[in-house]
Amino acid sequence: MADEITFDEFLKVDIRAGTVVRAEEYPEARKPALKLWIDFGPEIGEKKTSAQITAHYTPRSIVGKQVMAVVNFPPRQIGRFMSEVLTLGVSDDAGGVVLLSPDQPVANGERMH
């Protein structure tokens, strides 16, 4: 379990809903991964990220899916690709990542609370 944090510290983490609008395989990555372009609505716009989600998702299957991501981390270089957000997921029993997403459609850019 992680260290306990305050509610004010939690509020600093900006987690938003977005829709994957484009996806590609990322063969240069050390571990199998996909490159994702996610639309977070007019306030934030489109952001890109790489994600090790190939156990359950292909570029074709992920486009159009709503996901949750941290949008206020600084950009991070992942190989030759600049990751601008952190897409959130949990591991299944085999270690494959299952993405977190709203269970009903919401507007892109809606903040988690």
C-alpha positions as CSV (number, residue, x, y, z in Angstrom):
1,M,0.0,0.0,0.0
2,A,1.2,3.5,-0.8
3,D,1.8,6.2,1.8
4,E,-1.2,8.0,3.1
5,I,-1.9,11.4,1.5
6,T,-4.2,14.3,2.3
7,F,-7.3,15.1,0.3
8,D,-5.7,18.4,-0.9
9,E,-2.7,16.3,-2.3
10,F,-5.2,14.0,-4.1
11,L,-6.9,17.1,-5.7
12,K,-3.6,18.0,-7.3
13,V,-3.8,14.9,-9.5
14,D,-5.9,15.9,-12.5
15,I,-7.5,12.8,-13.9
16,R,-9.7,13.3,-17.0
17,A,-11.8,11.2,-19.4
18,G,-10.7,11.2,-23.0
19,T,-11.4,9.3,-26.2
20,V,-8.7,7.5,-28.1
21,V,-8.8,8.9,-31.6
22,R,-5.7,7.3,-33.1
23,A,-3.5,4.3,-32.1
24,E,-0.4,2.7,-33.5
25,E,1.9,-0.1,-32.6
26,Y,5.2,1.0,-31.0
27,P,7.7,-1.6,-32.2
28,E,10.7,0.5,-30.9
29,A,9.6,0.2,-27.3
30,R,11.5,-2.1,-25.0
31,K,8.2,-3.8,-23.9
32,P,5.3,-4.3,-26.2
33,A,3.3,-1.0,-26.3
34,L,0.9,1.1,-28.3
35,K,1.1,4.8,-29.1
36,L,-2.2,6.5,-28.3
37,W,-3.6,9.9,-29.2
38,I,-6.4,10.9,-26.9
39,D,-8.9,13.7,-27.2
40,F,-9.6,15.4,-23.9
41,G,-12.0,18.0,-25.3
42,P,-11.6,21.7,-26.1
43,E,-10.0,22.8,-22.8
44,I,-7.1,20.3,-22.9
45,G,-7.1,19.1,-26.5
46,E,-5.4,16.1,-28.0
47,K,-2.6,14.5,-26.0
48,K,-0.4,11.5,-26.8
49,T,1.0,8.7,-24.7
50,S,2.5,5.2,-24.9
51,A,1.0,2.4,-23.0
52,Q,1.9,-1.2,-22.4
53,I,-1.6,-2.5,-23.1
54,T,-1.0,-5.0,-25.9
55,A,-2.3,-8.0,-23.8
56,H,-5.9,-6.8,-24.3
57,Y,-5.9,-4.0,-26.9
58,T,-4.8,-3.5,-30.5
59,P,-4.7,-0.2,-32.4
60,R,-7.9,-1.1,-34.1
61,S,-9.8,-2.2,-30.9
62,I,-8.8,0.8,-28.8
63,V,-9.8,3.7,-31.2
64,G,-13.1,5.1,-30.0
65,K,-12.6,3.8,-26.4
66,Q,-13.0,6.3,-23.5
67,V,-10.1,6.1,-21.0
68,M,-9.0,7.9,-17.8
69,A,-5.6,9.6,-17.7
70,V,-3.6,11.9,-15.5
71,V,-3.2,15.0,-17.6
72,N,-1.0,17.2,-15.4
73,F,2.2,15.3,-15.3
74,P,5.1,16.8,-17.2
75,P,5.8,15.3,-20.6
76,R,8.1,12.2,-20.5
77,Q,10.4,10.8,-23.2
78,I,9.6,7.2,-23.8
79,G,12.2,6.0,-26.4
80,R,11.6,8.2,-29.4
81,F,8.1,9.1,-28.4
82,M,7.1,12.0,-26.0
83,S,4.3,10.9,-23.6
84,E,2.1,13.7,-22.5
85,V,-0.4,11.9,-20.2
86,L,-0.5,8.8,-18.0
87,T,-3.3,6.5,-19.1
88,L,-4.6,4.6,-16.1
89,G,-5.2,0.8,-15.8
90,V,-5.0,-2.2,-13.5
91,S,-3.3,-5.6,-13.9
92,D,-5.3,-8.7,-14.5
93,D,-4.3,-12.1,-13.1
94,A,-1.8,-12.6,-15.9
95,G,-0.2,-9.2,-15.6
96,G,-1.9,-7.7,-18.6
97,V,-3.2,-4.1,-18.2
98,V,-6.9,-3.4,-18.3
99,L,-7.6,0.3,-18.9
100,L,-9.8,2.3,-16.5
101,S,-12.8,3.9,-18.3
102,P,-16.2,5.4,-17.4
103,D,-19.0,2.8,-17.4
104,Q,-21.2,5.3,-19.4
105,P,-20.2,7.8,-22.0
106,V,-19.1,11.2,-20.6
107,A,-17.8,14.4,-22.3
108,N,-14.2,14.4,-23.1
109,G,-12.2,16.4,-20.6
110,E,-14.5,15.6,-17.6
111,R,-12.5,15.5,-14.4
112,M,-12.7,12.6,-12.1
113,H,-14.1,13.4,-8.6
